[in-house]
Amino acid sequence: MTTDQVLTQLCEALNQGMNRFEQRGETYDSIVEKHRASVNEAMYGKDYCVINQRGARFRGEGKKQMSKLFLDCEFNGLHGELISMALVSDDHAEWYQTVAVRGRIDPWVAEHVIPYLSATFTAHTRERSDHEDLAASLDAFLSNFDNPEIIADWPADFEHFGNLLTIIGANGGFKEAYACTMRLINTPPLKPEVPHNALSDARALRDWYVAQEIAA
């Protein structure tokens, strides 16, 4: 099945309802799961995934406004180099990448982080060769958001995020910085599905934050 055929099915599901698909025992989610990689790449490029439970946002609809992106990173010990980074939006767009670790790995990290890096890999997660490669992937994802609010619960997450933004700005000829706001918040102990995994931690942060907004 071609990507165009898959996209046609998705449009039919979104615009005309699910009756025809249900008669064949198919649902929107089942179609997306079967063809997730080709649909994501056709709609958003190969570096990120923004198909979510609220439906697909098609190319050409413009950047998302007033978005919140929840950030989490794993790194090689206190003050250590970046190992992985994840961003998830309040409407369930996700970006998760790892980067090759150079040198000795901290013993705690080797036991509690490294074995779980791949536990949440998506079709577009890659081990990036260096920070330049990682920054290019991040730039592609962030290009879909206009002045988002970046939320994290640990200061070092912003340090690593800022380093990548600096690379992005330099690669753009230092003409302008990527516009966003950053907010550091305190949370109770969160319970991610996969502890010490950046994507799982970012999802848990988002879910806790959204729950607080609903309860307020």
ChimeraX attribute file (.defattr): number of C-alpha atoms within 10 A of each C-alpha:
attribute: neighborCount
match mode: 1-to-1
recipient: residues
	/A:1	7
	/A:2	10
	/A:3	17
	/A:4	12
	/A:5	11
	/A:6	18
	/A:7	20
	/A:8	12
	/A:9	16
	/A:10	21
	/A:11	14
	/A:12	15
	/A:13	18
	/A:14	13
	/A:15	9
	/A:16	10
	/A:17	12
	/A:18	15
	/A:19	12
	/A:20	13
	/A:21	16
	/A:22	11
	/A:23	9
	/A:24	8
	/A:25	9
	/A:26	13
	/A:27	17
	/A:28	18
	/A:29	14
	/A:30	12
	/A:31	17
	/A:32	21
	/A:33	12
	/A:34	11
	/A:35	15
	/A:36	19
	/A:37	18
	/A:38	19
	/A:39	25
	/A:40	22
	/A:41	16
	/A:42	15
	/A:43	18
	/A:44	18
	/A:45	17
	/A:46	18
	/A:47	20
	/A:48	24
	/A:49	25
	/A:50	21
	/A:51	22
	/A:52	14
	/A:53	11
	/A:54	8
	/A:55	15
	/A:56	18
	/A:57	14
	/A:58	15
	/A:59	12
	/A:60	7
	/A:61	8
	/A:62	12
	/A:63	14
	/A:64	15
	/A:65	11
	/A:66	11
	/A:67	17
	/A:68	22
	/A:69	24
	/A:70	27
	/A:71	27
	/A:72	29
	/A:73	27
	/A:74	25
	/A:75	22
	/A:76	22
	/A:77	15
	/A:78	8
	/A:79	9
	/A:80	12
	/A:81	16
	/A:82	22
	/A:83	24
	/A:84	26
	/A:85	24
	/A:86	25
	/A:87	28
	/A:88	27
	/A:89	22
	/A:90	15
	/A:91	16
	/A:92	18
	/A:93	17
	/A:94	22
	/A:95	25
	/A:96	27
	/A:97	26
	/A:98	24
	/A:99	18
	/A:100	15
	/A:101	18
	/A:102	11
	/A:103	8
	/A:104	8
	/A:105	16
	/A:106	14
	/A:107	11
	/A:108	11
	/A:109	16
	/A:110	14
	/A:111	11
	/A:112	13
	/A:113	22
	/A:114	19
	/A:115	12
	/A:116	16
	/A:117	20
	/A:118	15
	/A:119	12
	/A:120	15
	/A:121	15
	/A:122	16
	/A:123	15
	/A:124	16
	/A:125	18
	/A:126	17
	/A:127	17
	/A:128	19
	/A:129	12
	/A:130	13
	/A:131	16
	/A:132	14
	/A:133	14
	/A:134	22
	/A:135	21
	/A:136	18
	/A:137	22
	/A:138	23
	/A:139	17
	/A:140	15
	/A:141	21
	/A:142	20
	/A:143	13
	/A:144	17
	/A:145	19
	/A:146	16
	/A:147	18
	/A:148	20
	/A:149	18
	/A:150	20
	/A:151	25
	/A:152	24
	/A:153	18
	/A:154	16
	/A:155	11
	/A:156	18
	/A:157	20
	/A:158	20
	/A:159	14
	/A:160	20
	/A:161	19
	/A:162	13
	/A:163	13
	/A:164	20
	/A:165	19
	/A:166	16
	/A:167	19
	/A:168	22
	/A:169	17
	/A:170	13
	/A:171	13
	/A:172	11
	/A:173	9
	/A:174	11
	/A:175	8
	/A:176	10
	/A:177	12
	/A:178	15
	/A:179	11
	/A:180	14
	/A:181	11
	/A:182	16
	/A:183	13
	/A:184	13
	/A:185	12
	/A:186	8
	/A:187	12
	/A:188	8
	/A:189	7
	/A:190	12
	/A:191	13
	/A:192	17
	/A:193	14
	/A:194	16
	/A:195	15
	/A:196	19
	/A:197	25
	/A:198	28
	/A:199	31
	/A:200	21
	/A:201	25
	/A:202	27
	/A:203	24
	/A:204	21
	/A:205	26
	/A:206	24
	/A:207	16
	/A:208	15
	/A:209	17
	/A:210	13
	/A:211	11
	/A:212	10
	/A:213	8
	/A:214	7
	/A:215	7
	/A:216	6
